[in-house]
């Protein structure tokens, strides 16, 4: 599902025009971004949690050249799916493994 | 600020921001996430512009160990929603750390890398060493110039000292004939003391006696290189000169700068011997200077007769231990000679230097002190009386003593000269400047490393000199 499809689906769900929906989406994204910039955590019930995590600096080695690099610390946005979402996608416990394997083989 | 925001919080803020009511906003937010979940369920992937990409990815099942029981268990594989934020979002969130950049590290752990590093380091070190060497060569090159000048003093000193050394020997002939039987040690001692003294008392002439206008420019520059070498602040001594009491400090320092002077003298003596016996080209001037010197000696004799006590004491002093303190003895000789020209200041100095150097001589300090006292007494009278003899003595000194090697500036090349067999740089200096003492400028101008060996046929640029 790409952005266009997403907007269409959302506009259908909320009963608004796609342009209105797009505007609302932009507002909402800006709102979330501004909160995340302040290291806030956004917990969307039934979906997952957006959290800004600090990654420490580390030394990395380029395996081909053998050169070592110091990678600086950074703030990264992480997402963790909620338990309900996990259940939803893995509802069929028996089929789950098969589907996972299927997924891997597809990749 | 790290608060946990729920959908409700977001909906409230969205309602404030947009024209929606709170419930509408809440509905929208919920719909937003529901559509995301639905989209994931449908396509396994949802792209939201300005936000990021949500993906469903499979996690493989794996074997593990139950922490409590220790049993081997299998964790089943599952599907997981992953989120990849857009670059813009990433950058906005990472803004506080944006200034950091990935840097390459220079010191490593891996063996291959380490060897590389070591090699690099070695190269670096080598480069550094090289740089040091270059620096050294530079500095040595820089040092060479003073050395050349010092050599000039060394070379010129014998020229001056020869005739001067003859004077003390003449002296000694008068004083005691026994020393004359050993001409060489006496001579060398004479030169030693002579040039050593030349370095010292000459400096004193500068401020002290205005009579010595003529020899000043000659004497002072000669002193300068010596000063460079020894590193002793001569001017300090000069300042103290008028004060008799302060002068007593001086001998303490003399220790440090006598050593290099003595070394320099040894070199000068060697050069002198080489020049006189090896070449002998300077002979005529020596004779001339010596001839003049004898005149001056007469004057000095007269002078000495005026200052009986000093001379008596000092010429006597070397006698008791001639071998042990031949140098000091000659210093005394010399100093008396010069002091006859310069007056009491020099005299005082030598008396100070003497007790310091020849501590074994008990006669000396005893004799020296009265000399000082008497010279102090004779101060005003002597200054007047010595005016005439001093001049004559200094004239002879002027011919004898060192060249003015620092008082000129090289302006350019005046002429070029092709070296013939048997010619020396000194001869060239005499030819072109009528003054052999200016030879160092030729050496400097041509960058000759060894002025004592110049190849026949080499063209030498004769610098145009201008007095400073």
Boltz contact constraints between the chains, C-beta under 6 A:
constraints:
  - contact:
      token1: [A, 1]
      token2: [B, 39]
      max_distance: 6.0
  - contact:
      token1: [A, 1]
      token2: [B, 43]
      max_distance: 6.0
  - contact:
      token1: [A, 1]
      token2: [B, 46]
      max_distance: 6.0
  - contact:
      token1: [A, 2]
      token2: [B, 47]
      max_distance: 6.0
  - contact:
      token1: [A, 3]
      token2: [B, 47]
      max_distance: 6.0
  - contact:
      token1: [A, 3]
      token2: [B, 49]
      max_distance: 6.0
  - contact:
      token1: [A, 6]
      token2: [B, 46]
      max_distance: 6.0
  - contact:
      token1: [A, 6]
      token2: [B, 48]
      max_distance: 6.0
  - contact:
      token1: [A, 9]
      token2: [B, 35]
      max_distance: 6.0
  - contact:
      token1: [A, 10]
      token2: [B, 35]
      max_distance: 6.0
  - contact:
      token1: [A, 13]
      token2: [B, 31]
      max_distance: 6.0
  - contact:
      token1: [A, 13]
      token2: [B, 35]
      max_distance: 6.0
  - contact:
      token1: [A, 14]
      token2: [B, 28]
      max_distance: 6.0
  - contact:
      token1: [A, 14]
      token2: [B, 31]
      max_distance: 6.0
  - contact:
      token1: [A, 24]
      token2: [B, 28]
      max_distance: 6.0
  - contact:
      token1: [A, 27]
      token2: [B, 17]
      max_distance: 6.0
  - contact:
      token1: [A, 27]
      token2: [B, 18]
      max_distance: 6.0
  - contact:
      token1: [A, 28]
      token2: [B, 14]
      max_distance: 6.0
  - contact:
      token1: [A, 29]
      token2: [B, 50]
      max_distance: 6.0
  - contact:
      token1: [A, 29]
      token2: [B, 51]
      max_distance: 6.0
  - contact:
      token1: [A, 31]
      token2: [B, 13]
      max_distance: 6.0
  - contact:
      token1: [A, 31]
      token2: [B, 14]
      max_distance: 6.0
  - contact:
      token1: [A, 33]
      token2: [B, 92]
      max_distance: 6.0
  - contact:
      token1: [A, 35]
      token2: [B, 5]
      max_distance: 6.0
  - contact:
      token1: [A, 36]
      token2: [B, 93]
      max_distance: 6.0
  - contact:
      token1: [A, 37]
      token2: [B, 92]
      max_distance: 6.0
  - contact:
      token1: [A, 38]
      token2: [B, 1]
      max_distance: 6.0
  - contact:
      token1: [A, 39]
      token2: [B, 2]
      max_distance: 6.0
  - contact:
      token1: [A, 40]
      token2: [B, 3]
      max_distance: 6.0
  - contact:
      token1: [A, 40]
      token2: [B, 5]
      max_distance: 6.0
  - contact:
      token1: [A, 41]
      token2: [B, 4]
      max_distance: 6.0
  - contact:
      token1: [A, 42]
      token2: [B, 5]
      max_distance: 6.0
  - contact:
      token1: [A, 43]
      token2: [B, 4]
      max_distance: 6.0
  - contact:
      token1: [A, 43]
      token2: [B, 6]
      max_distance: 6.0
  - contact:
      token1: [A, 44]
      token2: [B, 7]
      max_distance: 6.0
  - contact:
      token1: [A, 44]
      token2: [B, 33]
      max_distance: 6.0
  - contact:
      token1: [A, 45]
      token2: [B, 7]
      max_distance: 6.0
  - contact:
      token1: [A, 47]
      token2: [B, 33]
      max_distance: 6.0
  - contact:
      token1: [A, 47]
      token2: [B, 37]
      max_distance: 6.0
  - contact:
      token1: [A, 52]
      token2: [B, 93]
      max_distance: 6.0
  - contact:
      token1: [A, 66]
      token2: [B, 112]
      max_distance: 6.0
  - contact:
      token1: [A, 66]
      token2: [B, 113]
      max_distance: 6.0
  - contact:
      token1: [A, 67]
      token2: [B, 104]
      max_distance: 6.0
  - contact:
      token1: [A, 68]
      token2: [B, 105]
      max_distance: 6.0
  - contact:
      token1: [A, 68]
      token2: [B, 108]
      max_distance: 6.0
  - contact:
      token1: [A, 69]
      token2: [B, 102]
      max_distance: 6.0
  - contact:
      token1: [A, 69]
      token2: [B, 104]
      max_distance: 6.0
  - contact:
      token1: [A, 70]
      token2: [B, 103]
      max_distance: 6.0
  - contact:
      token1: [A, 70]
      token2: [B, 105]
      max_distance: 6.0
  - contact:
      token1: [A, 71]
      token2: [B, 102]
      max_distance: 6.0
  - contact:
      token1: [A, 72]
      token2: [B, 100]
      max_distance: 6.0
  - contact:
      token1: [A, 73]
      token2: [B, 97]
      max_distance: 6.0
  - contact:
      token1: [A, 74]
      token2: [B, 94]
      max_distance: 6.0
  - contact:
      token1: [A, 74]
      token2: [B, 97]
      max_distance: 6.0
  - contact:
      token1: [A, 75]
      token2: [B, 93]
      max_distance: 6.0
  - contact:
      token1: [A, 75]
      token2: [B, 94]
      max_distance: 6.0
  - contact:
      token1: [A, 75]
      token2: [B, 97]
      max_distance: 6.0
  - contact:
      token1: [A, 77]
      token2: [B, 85]
      max_distance: 6.0
  - contact:
      token1: [A, 77]
      token2: [B, 93]
      max_distance: 6.0
  - contact:
      token1: [A, 79]
      token2: [B, 83]
      max_distance: 6.0
  - contact:
      token1: [A, 81]
      token2: [B, 81]
      max_distance: 6.0
  - contact:
      token1: [A, 89]
      token2: [B, 79]
      max_distance: 6.0
  - contact:
      token1: [A, 90]
      token2: [B, 78]
      max_distance: 6.0
  - contact:
      token1: [A, 90]
      token2: [B, 79]
      max_distance: 6.0
  - contact:
      token1: [A, 97]
      token2: [B, 61]
      max_distance: 6.0
  - contact:
      token1: [A, 97]
      token2: [B, 76]
      max_distance: 6.0
  - contact:
      token1: [A, 97]
      token2: [B, 77]
      max_distance: 6.0
  - contact:
      token1: [A, 100]
      token2: [B, 58]
      max_distance: 6.0
  - contact:
      token1: [A, 100]
      token2: [B, 77]
      max_distance: 6.0
  - contact:
      token1: [A, 103]
      token2: [B, 58]
      max_distance: 6.0
  - contact:
      token1: [A, 104]
      token2: [B, 58]
      max_distance: 6.0
